[in-house]
Amino acid sequence: MSSIKVAYLIEQCWHRVPGGTAVAAVNLAEGMCQLEGIDLVGISAKHKKNPKKSIPESIEIVNSKLPRQILYEMWNRFNIPKAEKLVKSADLVHASGGAVPSTDLPLVVTIHDLSWREQNDWFPARGKRFAETWLDKARKAERIICPSQTTFKDLIKAGFNEQIIHFVPLGVKTQKVGEEQVKALLEENSISTPFVLWVGTIEPRKNIPTLLQAMQQIPEIPLVLVGPKGWDSDLQSAIEPIEERVKIIGEVDEVTKHTWYKAASVFCFPSLMEGFGLPIAEAMSHGTPVVTSSTTATSEVAGDAALLIDPKSVDSIAESIKEILGKPEMAKELGEKGFQRAKKMTWENTALATADIYREVVS
């Protein structure tokens, strides 16, 4: 069989806060480029600046003549321009998350989660309207890819045909971090005690105020928050009771992010809803013990390699963090379990499963 040429949406990398969907899109694209029989070409809007999430040079990118807002509006309202006009001789289009390009070709759509439908105050009204529009466009896809059973079930509730939905877990990109890097980071940030780490985009569904309340029950232990500010991200009132112990680091590069994972005593991610939970897999890849939610896809990612908590319970979060901090043997065992689990989460596996879906569609 000849190579399958794929017009692949990569526009998420230019979003103000690219988030996990951009990380997944880039890492999957990189994995696809290693496979024989797949010719992947990224498509994006017109841009004057470099993407916020860097894209490897091995991935070819074709830019539209239209800036993002106009391109998205044209796709949603008028069903033009077609993706196949950007990528000549394409066999299929893969909407890898966040928007669905217009096309007359076979369409594959990745839907990470339906979190905007869960609770009104988790997303701004404009964002919810846009998400509903692209979800509606996704209904014409030949195949839907989702990263968790949680999202699989939500898609069925939303009226998608179970027969076209494929569950394909995400991978984790490992990054080696040396002890000297860890030591330098801790010295630079004046941390000389065990500490709790959280990583992600600061927004309502990440449930950081509840984590901050839990930290009030754990004296002297610092909490480090790493990641960009998203929507409705003012935490000042929640931070005040333990302000002297909270370090808001903000957005960092990949190496620094992974150094924080390696340095942390506990990684706590009490999100209210996730389509997967890449930070959990990243933390586990460094052997860092994890505390995360039992009520969303995070429990699928963590399995038995983490302490699972009720994310709405301050006491549940606090007790689990204290248990890991107070029991070194338990922390070591959880860390090792997590490390072994993360080793099985590879982007190669994600790419291979996705390539199989492409072949199904074009045949």
Order of alpha helices (4+ residues) and beta strands (2+ residues): beta-alpha-beta-beta-alpha-alpha-beta-beta-alpha-beta-alpha-beta-alpha-beta-alpha-beta-alpha-beta-alpha-beta-alpha-beta-alpha-beta-alpha-alpha-alpha
